[in-house]
Amino acid sequence: MSPIVVIIIAVVLVLLLCTAAAWMVTTRRRKLREQFGPEYERAVEAKHGRRAGERELREREERHDALDIKPLPAPVRDRYTQDWTRVQETFVDRPDDAVHQADRLVTTLMSERGYPTKGYEQQLKDLSVEHGRTLEHYRAAHEVNDRSSRHQATTEELRGAMVHYRALFGELLHNGDRPREGQA
């Protein structure tokens, strides 16, 4: 074989390897974006770079995979649904209390599903793997809950917090699936 043919073959192989590597990176990035939703951009921004943010998200996946996340049996889901109904009924007379109860109920549900519940930031990271698209609801509700503890939240903000808590509650209750209309 002539040296020119060897060089051409080597260049073609290098180009093929570069193309394959770029395709793999793009595919992995697309998968992370789809899985984590808005949380993908949040992680990239927080880590000040795409590579570092994506590494963080992969680490979250690894931690999540080591957790014993389990679905809830129907009777337990029914009990939680009843608990949620009672919390909502509390809102009419005591909106602050209802939001605090909603926060505790969501945390209890997380724990029963197998999510660790120590530390809000770690809760966000653990939830982001399966519930990245609902995490903004949890953040918004948590922020209002904190303000409510200092008596700084309006009734409308408290109502919004209940709606936000309900979004995550519904996903957790139904094992990550979207609840049907009229449920939780």
Long-range contacts (C-beta under 8 A, 24 or more apart in sequence): 28-54, 29-54, 32-57, 32-58, 35-129, 35-132, 36-128, 36-129, 36-132, 37-132, 37-133, 37-135, 38-132, 38-133, 38-135, 38-136, 39-128, 39-132, 39-135, 40-132, 57-128, 60-125, 60-126, 60-128, 60-129, 61-129, 63-125, 63-126, 64-126, 64-129, 64-130, 67-114, 67-115, 67-116, 67-126, 68-114, 69-113, 69-114, 69-115, 69-130, 70-113, 70-114, 71-113, 71-175, 72-112, 72-113, 72-173, 72-175, 76-112, 77-173, 77-174, 80-105, 80-109, 80-169, 80-173, 80-184, 81-173, 81-183, 81-184, 84-166, 84-169, 84-173, 84-184, 87-162, 88-162, 91-158, 91-159, 91-162, 95-155, 95-158, 95-159, 96-148, 96-151, 96-153, 96-158, 98-158, 98-162, 99-141, 99-144, 99-145, 99-148, 99-153, 99-158, 99-161, 99-162, 99-165, 100-145, 100-148, 100-149, 102-141, 102-145, 102-161, 102-162, 102-165, 102-166, 102-169, 103-141, 103-142, 103-145, 103-165, 105-165, 105-169, 106-138, 106-141, 106-165, 106-168, 106-169, 106-172, 109-169, 109-172, 109-173, 110-172, 113-172, 113-175, 127-168, 130-176, 131-168, 131-171, 131-172, 131-176, 134-167, 134-168, 134-171, 135-168, 137-163, 137-164, 137-165, 137-167, 137-168, 138-164, 138-165, 138-168, 140-164, 141-165, 141-168
